[in-house]
Amino acid sequence: MEQSGPTYDSGSGGGAPVGVRIQHNRRLPDFLQSVNLKYVKLGYHYLISNLLTLCFIPLIIITSIQVSEMNIDDLRQLWIHLQFNLVSVVICSAILVFGLTVFIMTRPRPVYLVDYSCYKPPHNLKASYDKFMEHSKLTGDFDESSLEFQRKILERSGLGEETYFPEAMHAIPPKPSMAAAREEAEQVMYGALDNLFSNTNVNPKDIGILVVNCSLFNPTPSLSAMIVNKYRLRGNIRSYNLGGMGCSAGVIAVDLAKDLLQVNWNTYAVVVSTENITQNWYFGNKKSMLIPNCLFRVGCSAVLLSNKRKDRRQAKYRLVHIVRTHKGADDKAFRCVYQEQDDQGKTGVSLSKELMAIAGGALKTNITTLGPVVLPVSEQLLFFATLVIKKLFNRNVKPYIPDFKLAFDHFCIHAGGRAVIDELEKNLQLLPVHVEASRMTLHRFGNTSSSSIWYELAYIEAKGRMCRGHRVWQIAFGSGFKCNSAVWQALQNVKPSHHSPWEDCIDNYPVKLIS
């Protein structure tokens, strides 16, 4: 008798802190064909917030032209006029000084990305397909059906033979202890931070803000406290520890650091993004919970941000925009990625078959909001005109699909799984070169959760493709359900930092992937 019920697609890790469970006929929705006007309005709200500044530009130009046409007699007459209107001069001067003061005090301070570092594990932690399957079999926790399922997942996942597992998971039997989990966290975080501080020559004592995100491992003392203790950071540091926010938490952490840099003058912020595998391996036979075992691998990034003007010369990038979308108010979205225990009491993360549809809805909202603040005026007018015609005249007008390639030079799509990368490439009408960094990161390092977008950026730099003025779009998904975007602009022709994760292998990429 033919078995009914949902099946699983190995290549569809949608960026939540787990793999993805979907039916084979389910794909990411064609969100660009169905645009909600209210999200366009939200995007234009961000644009209009800078309208006052834009209005001053014509006024300044007109004033400059008038002044340039004045001669000495005109200036003498103006001085005589002002001498007899002292009250008007004082009032106008006071208004001018007040206006300039308000403008200077309230304008957003630029946030610079000085440098960043991605942790590269040692060679002895590599986990090939054969080693993975042999290890899974020797644990004795998986039945034949589960082993065959994991083998198929690996074959279709887009992962290569050189991804990494934590040391505790190489042991037979595995040792998912608290001590081993702490050891993994220390190894990846300290490895990334040591390299960051070495490359930038920044004294850890100068760090004023620390944000750490890790979804599934939150010990006491916290991960941020571990870093404070290791590097003897100063006592008044503003430290934050984000947990349970999935693979999009890296963008959330950057957004938090950006807000803190707006109110703390002349300081550095460090954002550390990682995930911990040691205590979050699933040892049961429920297929929807087995996918994370096959996709998730060791990784960590450390990013140094600054609001110091002097750092602009040496900084790699300037933060331009962050747009966050949260669908947690919807019950289906909230529960589509859910950590729980199976019937045998073994903990894992359960995934809904609607995950791809929910991810598509979140992505549609996010890019529709982002569009007005990043797209060229020509694209915005075409895009907005079709929406207005459809709204006012109820005509069956197909929405104009903006060309995001005109807004961005590079794309860092979270390497959650092959299927999501495929669908974003199709829906956003991207070229293979635009998703190359995501595919190669998935192949070389696997799904490293919230840090994957930084491995992708490092790939683009290692290929020598990042030039001054280029814009980068980082986009990631996470449980909750969330879709978050960050836009950066290169301030120089960016070269890869010392000890880049691609340093010894970039010439081997891109590799040809088996479809």
GUVO-942340 format. One record per residue (C-alpha): residue in three letters; x, y, z. Coordinates in nm, 3 decimals. Layout:
<sites>
{site "ALA"; {X; Y; Z}}
...
</sites>
This chain:
<sites>
{site "MET"; {0.000; 0.000; 0.000}}
{site "GLU"; {0.131; 0.340; -0.094}}
{site "GLN"; {0.220; 0.555; 0.205}}
{site "SER"; {0.047; 0.891; 0.224}}
{site "GLY"; {0.146; 1.207; 0.408}}
{site "PRO"; {0.414; 1.471; 0.368}}
{site "THR"; {0.759; 1.402; 0.233}}
{site "TYR"; {1.080; 1.595; 0.289}}
{site "ASP"; {1.302; 1.794; 0.060}}
{site "SER"; {1.663; 1.795; 0.172}}
{site "GLY"; {1.761; 2.110; -0.006}}
{site "SER"; {1.514; 2.341; 0.154}}
{site "GLY"; {1.669; 2.459; 0.475}}
{site "GLY"; {1.495; 2.788; 0.484}}
{site "GLY"; {1.723; 2.963; 0.728}}
{site "ALA"; {1.542; 2.881; 1.048}}
{site "PRO"; {1.759; 2.713; 1.310}}
{site "VAL"; {1.677; 2.376; 1.159}}
{site "GLY"; {1.629; 2.208; 0.825}}
{site "VAL"; {1.304; 2.228; 0.635}}
{site "ARG"; {1.010; 1.992; 0.608}}
{site "ILE"; {0.801; 2.045; 0.297}}
{site "GLN"; {0.604; 1.855; 0.041}}
{site "HIS"; {0.787; 1.801; -0.288}}
{site "ASN"; {0.527; 2.003; -0.478}}
{site "ARG"; {0.560; 2.299; -0.239}}
{site "ARG"; {0.788; 2.577; -0.353}}
{site "LEU"; {0.859; 2.929; -0.242}}
{site "PRO"; {0.560; 3.143; -0.350}}
{site "ASP"; {0.604; 3.373; -0.648}}
{site "PHE"; {0.581; 3.669; -0.414}}
{site "LEU"; {0.675; 3.927; -0.676}}
{site "GLN"; {0.347; 3.861; -0.857}}
{site "SER"; {0.140; 3.953; -0.551}}
{site "VAL"; {0.244; 4.277; -0.381}}
{site "ASN"; {0.057; 4.425; -0.086}}
{site "LEU"; {0.029; 4.804; -0.108}}
{site "LYS"; {0.052; 4.855; 0.269}}
{site "TYR"; {0.410; 4.725; 0.269}}
{site "VAL"; {0.498; 4.965; -0.011}}
{site "LYS"; {0.359; 5.246; 0.205}}
{site "LEU"; {0.580; 5.132; 0.492}}
{site "GLY"; {0.883; 5.149; 0.266}}
{site "TYR"; {0.794; 5.499; 0.150}}
{site "HIS"; {0.758; 5.599; 0.515}}
{site "TYR"; {1.129; 5.533; 0.556}}
{site "LEU"; {1.197; 5.740; 0.245}}
{site "ILE"; {0.983; 6.037; 0.350}}
{site "SER"; {1.154; 6.047; 0.690}}
{site "ASN"; {1.448; 6.209; 0.509}}
{site "LEU"; {1.230; 6.443; 0.303}}
{site "LEU"; {1.303; 6.748; 0.518}}
{site "THR"; {1.673; 6.712; 0.447}}
{site "LEU"; {1.604; 6.674; 0.075}}
{site "CYS"; {1.390; 6.991; 0.075}}
{site "PHE"; {1.681; 7.198; 0.205}}
{site "ILE"; {1.898; 7.106; -0.094}}
{site "PRO"; {1.710; 7.326; -0.351}}
{site "LEU"; {1.702; 7.611; -0.096}}
{site "ILE"; {2.078; 7.589; -0.047}}
{site "ILE"; {2.135; 7.580; -0.424}}
{site "ILE"; {1.915; 7.887; -0.488}}
{site "THR"; {2.084; 8.078; -0.205}}
{site "SER"; {2.429; 7.989; -0.336}}
{site "ILE"; {2.337; 8.111; -0.686}}
{site "GLN"; {2.202; 8.441; -0.549}}
{site "VAL"; {2.513; 8.500; -0.338}}
{site "SER"; {2.746; 8.424; -0.630}}
{site "GLU"; {2.574; 8.694; -0.840}}
{site "MET"; {2.615; 8.969; -0.577}}
{site "ASN"; {2.881; 9.241; -0.618}}
{site "ILE"; {3.047; 9.468; -0.362}}
{site "ASP"; {2.774; 9.735; -0.383}}
{site "ASP"; {2.507; 9.473; -0.317}}
{site "LEU"; {2.695; 9.351; -0.011}}
{site "ARG"; {2.734; 9.712; 0.119}}
{site "GLN"; {2.361; 9.776; 0.079}}
{site "LEU"; {2.285; 9.449; 0.258}}
{site "TRP"; {2.511; 9.550; 0.549}}
{site "ILE"; {2.343; 9.891; 0.581}}
{site "HIS"; {2.003; 9.721; 0.577}}
{site "LEU"; {2.105; 9.479; 0.852}}
{site "GLN"; {2.241; 9.761; 1.072}}
{site "PHE"; {1.892; 9.912; 1.094}}
{site "ASN"; {1.722; 9.574; 1.152}}
{site "LEU"; {1.918; 9.440; 1.447}}
{site "VAL"; {1.618; 9.259; 1.600}}
{site "SER"; {1.548; 9.072; 1.276}}
{site "VAL"; {1.915; 8.972; 1.252}}
{site "VAL"; {1.921; 8.837; 1.609}}
{site "ILE"; {1.597; 8.642; 1.559}}
{site "CYS"; {1.710; 8.494; 1.227}}
{site "SER"; {2.050; 8.405; 1.371}}
{site "ALA"; {1.891; 8.236; 1.672}}
{site "ILE"; {1.658; 8.036; 1.447}}
{site "LEU"; {1.948; 7.936; 1.223}}
{site "VAL"; {2.167; 7.825; 1.516}}
{site "PHE"; {1.877; 7.637; 1.674}}
{site "GLY"; {1.794; 7.463; 1.347}}
{site "LEU"; {2.153; 7.361; 1.284}}
{site "THR"; {2.187; 7.233; 1.641}}
{site "VAL"; {1.872; 7.021; 1.612}}
{site "PHE"; {1.984; 6.887; 1.275}}
{site "ILE"; {2.330; 6.790; 1.401}}
{site "MET"; {2.198; 6.635; 1.723}}
{site "THR"; {1.916; 6.434; 1.564}}
{site "ARG"; {2.070; 6.312; 1.238}}
{site "PRO"; {2.169; 5.943; 1.242}}
{site "ARG"; {2.535; 5.887; 1.304}}
{site "PRO"; {2.709; 5.678; 1.039}}
{site "VAL"; {2.793; 5.325; 1.144}}
{site "TYR"; {3.109; 5.182; 0.992}}
{site "LEU"; {3.208; 4.820; 0.958}}
{site "VAL"; {3.579; 4.836; 1.032}}
{site "ASP"; {3.642; 4.465; 0.974}}
{site "TYR"; {3.503; 4.122; 1.050}}
{site "SER"; {3.631; 3.769; 1.096}}
{site "CYS"; {3.486; 3.423; 1.028}}
{site "TYR"; {3.606; 3.123; 1.228}}
{site "LYS"; {3.761; 2.839; 1.033}}
{site "PRO"; {3.776; 2.509; 1.228}}
{site "PRO"; {4.085; 2.285; 1.221}}
{site "HIS"; {4.115; 2.006; 0.963}}
{site "ASN"; {4.058; 1.728; 1.216}}
{site "LEU"; {3.695; 1.842; 1.260}}
{site "LYS"; {3.599; 1.783; 0.895}}
{site "ALA"; {3.302; 1.553; 0.839}}
{site "SER"; {3.274; 1.387; 0.498}}
{site "TYR"; {2.954; 1.210; 0.384}}
{site "ASP"; {3.099; 0.868; 0.459}}
{site "LYS"; {3.221; 0.975; 0.802}}
{site "PHE"; {2.885; 1.128; 0.881}}
{site "MET"; {2.694; 0.812; 0.784}}
{site "GLU"; {2.937; 0.580; 0.962}}
{site "HIS"; {2.919; 0.790; 1.275}}
{site "SER"; {2.537; 0.800; 1.267}}
{site "LYS"; {2.524; 0.422; 1.229}}
{site "LEU"; {2.769; 0.354; 1.512}}
{site "THR"; {2.575; 0.565; 1.761}}
{site "GLY"; {2.299; 0.303; 1.753}}
{site "ASP"; {2.025; 0.566; 1.788}}
{site "PHE"; {1.894; 0.560; 1.431}}
{site "ASP"; {1.696; 0.284; 1.257}}
{site "GLU"; {1.758; 0.184; 0.895}}
{site "SER"; {1.485; 0.411; 0.763}}
{site "SER"; {1.634; 0.714; 0.938}}
{site "LEU"; {1.985; 0.632; 0.816}}
{site "GLU"; {1.866; 0.604; 0.456}}
{site "PHE"; {1.673; 0.930; 0.496}}
{site "GLN"; {1.984; 1.112; 0.621}}
{site "ARG"; {2.190; 0.972; 0.334}}
{site "LYS"; {1.942; 1.113; 0.080}}
{site "ILE"; {1.936; 1.445; 0.262}}
{site "LEU"; {2.314; 1.475; 0.235}}
{site "GLU"; {2.314; 1.388; -0.135}}
{site "ARG"; {2.061; 1.662; -0.215}}
{site "SER"; {2.167; 1.922; 0.040}}
{site "GLY"; {2.430; 2.113; -0.156}}
{site "LEU"; {2.690; 2.052; 0.117}}
{site "GLY"; {3.040; 1.940; 0.024}}
{site "GLU"; {3.278; 1.691; 0.180}}
{site "GLU"; {3.475; 1.940; 0.392}}
{site "THR"; {3.222; 2.087; 0.636}}
{site "TYR"; {3.290; 2.073; 1.010}}
{site "PHE"; {3.139; 1.915; 1.321}}
{site "PRO"; {3.228; 2.003; 1.682}}
{site "GLU"; {3.478; 1.775; 1.852}}
{site "ALA"; {3.219; 1.622; 2.086}}
{site "MET"; {3.023; 1.489; 1.788}}
{site "HIS"; {3.326; 1.309; 1.646}}
{site "ALA"; {3.342; 1.084; 1.952}}
{site "ILE"; {3.177; 0.741; 1.959}}
{site "PRO"; {2.943; 0.764; 2.136}}
{site "PRO"; {2.892; 1.142; 2.107}}
{site "LYS"; {2.947; 1.352; 2.420}}
{site "PRO"; {2.677; 1.621; 2.423}}
{site "SER"; {2.767; 1.748; 2.770}}
{site "MET"; {2.746; 2.104; 2.900}}
{site "ALA"; {3.126; 2.112; 2.929}}
{site "ALA"; {3.164; 2.006; 2.565}}
{site "ALA"; {2.910; 2.265; 2.452}}
{site "ARG"; {3.099; 2.536; 2.639}}
{site "GLU"; {3.420; 2.414; 2.479}}
{site "GLU"; {3.265; 2.444; 2.132}}
{site "ALA"; {3.138; 2.796; 2.209}}
{site "GLU"; {3.478; 2.905; 2.339}}
{site "GLN"; {3.660; 2.757; 2.043}}
{site "VAL"; {3.451; 2.932; 1.776}}
{site "MET"; {3.395; 3.267; 1.952}}
{site "TYR"; {3.750; 3.313; 2.075}}
{site "GLY"; {3.887; 3.196; 1.739}}
{site "ALA"; {3.687; 3.459; 1.549}}
{site "LEU"; {3.759; 3.735; 1.803}}
{site "ASP"; {4.133; 3.664; 1.826}}
{site "ASN"; {4.160; 3.702; 1.450}}
{site "LEU"; {3.944; 4.017; 1.451}}
{site "PHE"; {4.150; 4.191; 1.717}}
{site "SER"; {4.472; 4.084; 1.546}}
{site "ASN"; {4.363; 4.223; 1.207}}
{site "THR"; {4.233; 4.555; 1.341}}
{site "ASN"; {4.482; 4.618; 1.624}}
{site "VAL"; {4.190; 4.727; 1.840}}
{site "ASN"; {4.241; 4.700; 2.214}}
{site "PRO"; {3.956; 4.492; 2.366}}
{site "LYS"; {3.939; 4.755; 2.643}}
{site "ASP"; {3.813; 5.003; 2.383}}
{site "ILE"; {3.501; 4.796; 2.310}}
{site "GLY"; {3.198; 4.975; 2.453}}
{site "ILE"; {2.919; 4.750; 2.320}}
{site "LEU"; {2.903; 4.371; 2.288}}
{site "VAL"; {2.614; 4.180; 2.128}}
{site "VAL"; {2.622; 3.798; 2.106}}
{site "ASN"; {2.356; 3.586; 1.937}}
{site "CYS"; {2.320; 3.208; 1.962}}
{site "SER"; {1.976; 3.050; 1.934}}
{site "LEU"; {1.994; 2.711; 2.103}}
{site "PHE"; {2.273; 2.734; 2.362}}
{site "ASN"; {2.229; 2.989; 2.639}}
{site "PRO"; {2.433; 2.892; 2.947}}
{site "THR"; {2.477; 3.079; 3.272}}
{site "PRO"; {2.695; 3.286; 3.285}}
{site "SER"; {2.599; 3.392; 2.933}}
{site "LEU"; {2.809; 3.370; 2.619}}
{site "SER"; {2.863; 3.746; 2.631}}
{site "ALA"; {2.989; 3.712; 2.989}}
{site "MET"; {3.233; 3.443; 2.871}}
{site "ILE"; {3.377; 3.692; 2.621}}
{site "VAL"; {3.397; 3.968; 2.882}}
{site "ASN"; {3.585; 3.731; 3.112}}
{site "LYS"; {3.822; 3.603; 2.841}}
{site "TYR"; {3.928; 3.944; 2.709}}
{site "ARG"; {3.894; 4.134; 3.039}}
{site "LEU"; {3.657; 4.386; 2.883}}
{site "ARG"; {3.583; 4.701; 3.080}}
{site "GLY"; {3.329; 4.703; 3.361}}
{site "ASN"; {3.087; 4.952; 3.206}}
{site "ILE"; {3.051; 4.765; 2.876}}
{site "ARG"; {2.697; 4.735; 2.744}}
{site "SER"; {2.663; 4.363; 2.675}}
{site "TYR"; {2.363; 4.176; 2.535}}
{site "ASN"; {2.293; 3.809; 2.473}}
{site "LEU"; {2.026; 3.716; 2.213}}
{site "GLY"; {1.879; 3.366; 2.213}}
{site "GLY"; {1.613; 3.168; 2.026}}
{site "MET"; {1.597; 3.406; 1.728}}
{site "GLY"; {1.712; 3.170; 1.453}}
{site "CYS"; {1.938; 3.226; 1.156}}
{site "SER"; {1.831; 3.588; 1.108}}
{site "ALA"; {1.961; 3.687; 1.452}}
{site "GLY"; {2.287; 3.816; 1.305}}
{site "VAL"; {2.104; 4.103; 1.133}}
{site "ILE"; {1.902; 4.167; 1.449}}
{site "ALA"; {2.226; 4.186; 1.649}}
{site "VAL"; {2.370; 4.438; 1.402}}
{site "ASP"; {2.051; 4.643; 1.427}}
{site "LEU"; {2.075; 4.648; 1.807}}
{site "ALA"; {2.440; 4.750; 1.790}}
{site "LYS"; {2.351; 5.026; 1.540}}
{site "ASP"; {2.087; 5.169; 1.776}}
{site "LEU"; {2.331; 5.161; 2.067}}
{site "LEU"; {2.596; 5.338; 1.860}}
{site "GLN"; {2.347; 5.621; 1.798}}
{site "VAL"; {2.341; 5.709; 2.168}}
{site "ASN"; {2.696; 5.620; 2.271}}
{site "TRP"; {2.956; 5.856; 2.131}}
{site "ASN"; {3.296; 5.762; 1.995}}
{site "THR"; {3.298; 5.389; 2.065}}
{site "TYR"; {3.326; 5.042; 1.916}}
{site "ALA"; {3.066; 4.767; 1.904}}
{site "VAL"; {3.140; 4.398; 1.850}}
{site "VAL"; {2.872; 4.160; 1.719}}
{site "VAL"; {2.937; 3.786; 1.757}}
{site "SER"; {2.704; 3.547; 1.570}}
{site "THR"; {2.717; 3.170; 1.615}}
{site "GLU"; {2.520; 2.851; 1.675}}
{site "ASN"; {2.605; 2.558; 1.901}}
{site "ILE"; {2.566; 2.202; 1.774}}
{site "THR"; {2.700; 1.991; 2.061}}
{site "GLN"; {2.387; 1.981; 2.276}}
{site "ASN"; {2.141; 2.022; 1.991}}
{site "TRP"; {2.200; 1.706; 1.794}}
{site "TYR"; {1.880; 1.505; 1.752}}
{site "PHE"; {1.913; 1.135; 1.843}}
{site "GLY"; {1.561; 1.025; 1.749}}
{site "ASN"; {1.392; 0.893; 1.436}}
{site "LYS"; {1.135; 1.163; 1.357}}
{site "LYS"; {1.228; 1.271; 1.007}}
{site "SER"; {1.132; 1.636; 1.040}}
{site "MET"; {1.382; 1.664; 1.325}}
{site "LEU"; {1.664; 1.477; 1.148}}
{site "ILE"; {1.725; 1.740; 0.880}}
{site "PRO"; {1.923; 1.978; 1.108}}
{site "ASN"; {2.174; 1.700; 1.174}}
{site "CYS"; {2.246; 1.692; 0.801}}
{site "LEU"; {2.259; 2.066; 0.728}}
{site "PHE"; {2.402; 2.251; 1.028}}
{site "ARG"; {2.776; 2.285; 1.079}}
{site "VAL"; {3.028; 2.471; 1.296}}
{site "GLY"; {3.073; 2.844; 1.228}}
{site "CYS"; {3.103; 3.186; 1.391}}
{site "SER"; {3.155; 3.548; 1.287}}
{site "ALA"; {3.278; 3.851; 1.478}}
{site "VAL"; {3.205; 4.200; 1.339}}
{site "LEU"; {3.366; 4.526; 1.454}}
{site "LEU"; {3.142; 4.833; 1.415}}
{site "SER"; {3.234; 5.193; 1.491}}
{site "ASN"; {3.077; 5.539; 1.501}}
{site "LYS"; {3.415; 5.715; 1.514}}
{site "ARG"; {3.473; 5.955; 1.225}}
{site "LYS"; {3.841; 5.867; 1.207}}
{site "ASP"; {3.751; 5.505; 1.130}}
{site "ARG"; {3.587; 5.595; 0.801}}
{site "ARG"; {3.922; 5.592; 0.621}}
{site "GLN"; {4.007; 5.236; 0.723}}
{site "ALA"; {3.655; 5.091; 0.742}}
{site "LYS"; {3.540; 4.843; 0.479}}
{site "TYR"; {3.170; 4.931; 0.471}}
{site "ARG"; {2.907; 5.177; 0.588}}
{site "LEU"; {2.571; 5.051; 0.711}}
{site "VAL"; {2.299; 5.194; 0.486}}
{site "HIS"; {1.970; 5.025; 0.582}}
{site "ILE"; {1.826; 4.751; 0.801}}
{site "VAL"; {1.470; 4.630; 0.742}}
{site "ARG"; {1.318; 4.372; 0.978}}
{site "THR"; {1.001; 4.172; 0.922}}
{site "HIS"; {0.834; 3.967; 1.198}}
{site "LYS"; {0.539; 3.737; 1.130}}
{site "GLY"; {0.508; 3.604; 1.484}}
{site "ALA"; {0.158; 3.748; 1.532}}
{site "ASP"; {0.031; 3.475; 1.301}}
{site "ASP"; {-0.003; 3.138; 1.479}}
{site "LYS"; {0.108; 2.934; 1.179}}
{site "ALA"; {0.418; 3.146; 1.133}}
{site "PHE"; {0.493; 3.132; 1.505}}
{site "ARG"; {0.478; 2.752; 1.519}}
{site "CYS"; {0.633; 2.665; 1.182}}
{site "VAL"; {0.974; 2.618; 1.351}}
{site "TYR"; {0.917; 2.484; 1.700}}
{site "GLN"; {1.153; 2.321; 1.947}}
{site "GLU"; {0.992; 2.030; 2.132}}
{site "GLN"; {1.028; 1.666; 2.233}}
{site "ASP"; {0.925; 1.370; 2.019}}
{site "ASP"; {0.719; 1.072; 2.143}}
{site "GLN"; {1.032; 0.920; 2.300}}
{site "GLY"; {1.115; 1.238; 2.489}}
{site "LYS"; {1.409; 1.332; 2.264}}
{site "THR"; {1.444; 1.702; 2.197}}
{site "GLY"; {1.453; 1.844; 1.846}}
{site "VAL"; {1.301; 2.114; 1.632}}
{site "SER"; {0.973; 2.042; 1.456}}
{site "LEU"; {0.898; 2.201; 1.119}}
{site "SER"; {0.566; 2.274; 0.960}}
{site "LYS"; {0.491; 2.181; 0.600}}
{site "GLU"; {0.382; 2.543; 0.548}}
{site "LEU"; {0.732; 2.671; 0.621}}
{site "MET"; {0.819; 2.758; 0.263}}
{site "ALA"; {0.492; 2.947; 0.212}}
{site "ILE"; {0.545; 3.138; 0.538}}
{site "ALA"; {0.904; 3.219; 0.444}}
{site "GLY"; {0.781; 3.348; 0.108}}
{site "GLY"; {0.526; 3.575; 0.276}}
{site "ALA"; {0.787; 3.717; 0.513}}
{site "LEU"; {1.027; 3.773; 0.226}}
{site "LYS"; {0.758; 3.947; 0.019}}
{site "THR"; {0.688; 4.187; 0.304}}
{site "ASN"; {1.056; 4.253; 0.360}}
{site "ILE"; {1.155; 4.330; 0.003}}
{site "THR"; {0.842; 4.536; -0.060}}
{site "THR"; {0.934; 4.752; 0.238}}
{site "LEU"; {1.300; 4.767; 0.138}}
{site "GLY"; {1.234; 4.851; -0.228}}
{site "PRO"; {1.142; 5.222; -0.195}}
{site "VAL"; {1.459; 5.305; -0.002}}
{site "VAL"; {1.707; 5.124; -0.227}}
{site "LEU"; {1.567; 5.113; -0.581}}
{site "PRO"; {1.650; 5.385; -0.837}}
{site "VAL"; {1.378; 5.647; -0.896}}
{site "SER"; {1.303; 5.504; -1.240}}
{site "GLU"; {1.226; 5.163; -1.094}}
{site "GLN"; {1.021; 5.313; -0.810}}
{site "LEU"; {0.803; 5.513; -1.048}}
{site "LEU"; {0.726; 5.212; -1.266}}
{site "PHE"; {0.666; 4.992; -0.965}}
{site "PHE"; {0.445; 5.244; -0.785}}
{site "ALA"; {0.248; 5.346; -1.098}}
{site "THR"; {0.132; 4.990; -1.169}}
{site "LEU"; {0.022; 4.950; -0.807}}
{site "VAL"; {-0.176; 5.277; -0.813}}
{site "ILE"; {-0.346; 5.189; -1.142}}
{site "LYS"; {-0.444; 4.851; -1.006}}
{site "LYS"; {-0.567; 5.001; -0.678}}
{site "LEU"; {-0.765; 5.295; -0.820}}
{site "PHE"; {-0.905; 5.146; -1.138}}
{site "ASN"; {-0.932; 4.782; -1.031}}
{site "ARG"; {-0.767; 4.679; -1.352}}
{site "ASN"; {-0.602; 4.344; -1.395}}
{site "VAL"; {-0.258; 4.499; -1.420}}
{site "LYS"; {0.036; 4.276; -1.345}}
{site "PRO"; {0.264; 4.447; -1.088}}
{site "TYR"; {0.592; 4.570; -1.228}}
{site "ILE"; {0.873; 4.353; -1.097}}
{site "PRO"; {1.158; 4.580; -0.981}}
{site "ASP"; {1.507; 4.487; -1.090}}
{site "PHE"; {1.698; 4.459; -0.761}}
{site "LYS"; {2.017; 4.413; -0.959}}
{site "LEU"; {1.999; 4.790; -1.019}}
{site "ALA"; {2.003; 4.853; -0.644}}
{site "PHE"; {2.262; 4.596; -0.535}}
{site "ASP"; {2.592; 4.476; -0.675}}
{site "HIS"; {2.620; 4.170; -0.449}}
{site "PHE"; {2.375; 3.939; -0.274}}
{site "CYS"; {2.439; 3.741; 0.045}}
{site "ILE"; {2.141; 3.508; 0.078}}
{site "HIS"; {2.155; 3.301; 0.394}}
{site "ALA"; {2.295; 2.957; 0.308}}
{site "GLY"; {2.009; 2.771; 0.474}}
{site "GLY"; {1.958; 2.518; 0.196}}
{site "ARG"; {1.986; 2.469; -0.177}}
{site "ALA"; {1.614; 2.497; -0.257}}
{site "VAL"; {1.568; 2.840; -0.099}}
{site "ILE"; {1.871; 2.975; -0.285}}
{site "ASP"; {1.727; 2.831; -0.609}}
{site "GLU"; {1.389; 2.993; -0.550}}
{site "LEU"; {1.531; 3.334; -0.460}}
{site "GLU"; {1.748; 3.324; -0.770}}
{site "LYS"; {1.437; 3.258; -0.976}}
{site "ASN"; {1.197; 3.501; -0.806}}
{site "LEU"; {1.441; 3.793; -0.791}}
{site "GLN"; {1.560; 3.719; -1.146}}
{site "LEU"; {1.922; 3.695; -1.033}}
{site "LEU"; {2.213; 3.562; -1.234}}
{site "PRO"; {2.419; 3.260; -1.123}}
{site "VAL"; {2.705; 3.491; -1.021}}
{site "HIS"; {2.473; 3.670; -0.776}}
{site "VAL"; {2.401; 3.351; -0.579}}
{site "GLU"; {2.748; 3.202; -0.621}}
{site "ALA"; {2.864; 3.317; -0.277}}
{site "SER"; {2.561; 3.155; -0.110}}
{site "ARG"; {2.599; 2.825; -0.297}}
{site "MET"; {2.973; 2.799; -0.237}}
{site "THR"; {2.937; 2.887; 0.132}}
{site "LEU"; {2.676; 2.613; 0.171}}
{site "HIS"; {2.906; 2.371; -0.011}}
{site "ARG"; {3.223; 2.457; 0.184}}
{site "PHE"; {3.094; 2.533; 0.534}}
{site "GLY"; {2.732; 2.410; 0.541}}
{site "ASN"; {2.456; 2.600; 0.715}}
{site "THR"; {2.640; 2.796; 0.985}}
{site "SER"; {2.318; 2.971; 1.092}}
{site "SER"; {2.337; 3.347; 1.154}}
{site "SER"; {2.706; 3.369; 1.061}}
{site "SER"; {2.661; 3.234; 0.706}}
{site "ILE"; {2.603; 3.579; 0.549}}
{site "TRP"; {2.951; 3.682; 0.667}}
{site "TYR"; {3.117; 3.375; 0.514}}
{site "GLU"; {2.942; 3.474; 0.191}}
{site "LEU"; {3.069; 3.832; 0.212}}
{site "ALA"; {3.419; 3.694; 0.274}}
{site "TYR"; {3.383; 3.484; -0.043}}
{site "ILE"; {3.299; 3.791; -0.253}}
{site "GLU"; {3.601; 3.974; -0.110}}
{site "ALA"; {3.830; 3.675; -0.167}}
{site "LYS"; {3.723; 3.673; -0.533}}
{site "GLY"; {3.827; 4.039; -0.561}}
{site "ARG"; {3.479; 4.152; -0.666}}
{site "MET"; {3.410; 4.418; -0.403}}
{site "CYS"; {3.481; 4.769; -0.533}}
{site "ARG"; {3.432; 5.110; -0.380}}
{site "GLY"; {3.067; 5.219; -0.391}}
{site "HIS"; {2.928; 4.869; -0.436}}
{site "ARG"; {2.617; 4.782; -0.237}}
{site "VAL"; {2.566; 4.449; -0.065}}
{site "TRP"; {2.231; 4.299; 0.037}}
{site "GLN"; {2.243; 4.052; 0.325}}
{site "ILE"; {1.916; 3.866; 0.377}}
{site "ALA"; {1.837; 3.595; 0.633}}
{site "PHE"; {1.540; 3.400; 0.771}}
{site "GLY"; {1.474; 3.284; 1.126}}
{site "SER"; {1.226; 3.114; 1.353}}
{site "GLY"; {0.942; 3.323; 1.484}}
{site "PHE"; {0.902; 3.371; 1.180}}
{site "LYS"; {1.138; 3.648; 1.069}}
{site "CYS"; {1.299; 3.783; 0.754}}
{site "ASN"; {1.564; 4.052; 0.798}}
{site "SER"; {1.777; 4.252; 0.553}}
{site "ALA"; {2.093; 4.459; 0.593}}
{site "VAL"; {2.238; 4.684; 0.322}}
{site "TRP"; {2.606; 4.785; 0.325}}
{site "GLN"; {2.806; 5.013; 0.097}}
{site "ALA"; {3.176; 4.953; 0.032}}
{site "LEU"; {3.396; 5.249; 0.124}}
{site "GLN"; {3.699; 5.116; -0.064}}
{site "ASN"; {3.810; 4.842; -0.299}}
{site "VAL"; {3.784; 4.574; -0.033}}
{site "LYS"; {4.054; 4.312; -0.005}}
{site "PRO"; {4.012; 3.994; 0.203}}
{site "SER"; {4.135; 4.020; 0.560}}
{site "HIS"; {4.422; 3.813; 0.691}}
{site "HIS"; {4.318; 3.457; 0.782}}
{site "SER"; {4.002; 3.476; 0.573}}
{site "PRO"; {3.810; 3.144; 0.584}}
{site "TRP"; {3.863; 3.118; 0.206}}
{site "GLU"; {4.233; 3.200; 0.217}}
{site "ASP"; {4.362; 2.852; 0.129}}
{site "CYS"; {4.080; 2.733; -0.098}}
{site "ILE"; {3.933; 3.025; -0.295}}
{site "ASP"; {4.111; 2.914; -0.614}}
{site "ASN"; {3.913; 2.589; -0.603}}
{site "TYR"; {3.582; 2.776; -0.626}}
{site "PRO"; {3.329; 2.793; -0.773}}
{site "VAL"; {3.279; 2.419; -0.796}}
{site "LYS"; {3.025; 2.255; -1.023}}
{site "LEU"; {2.735; 2.127; -0.816}}
{site "ILE"; {2.541; 1.813; -0.901}}
{site "SER"; {2.175; 1.901; -0.958}}
</sites>
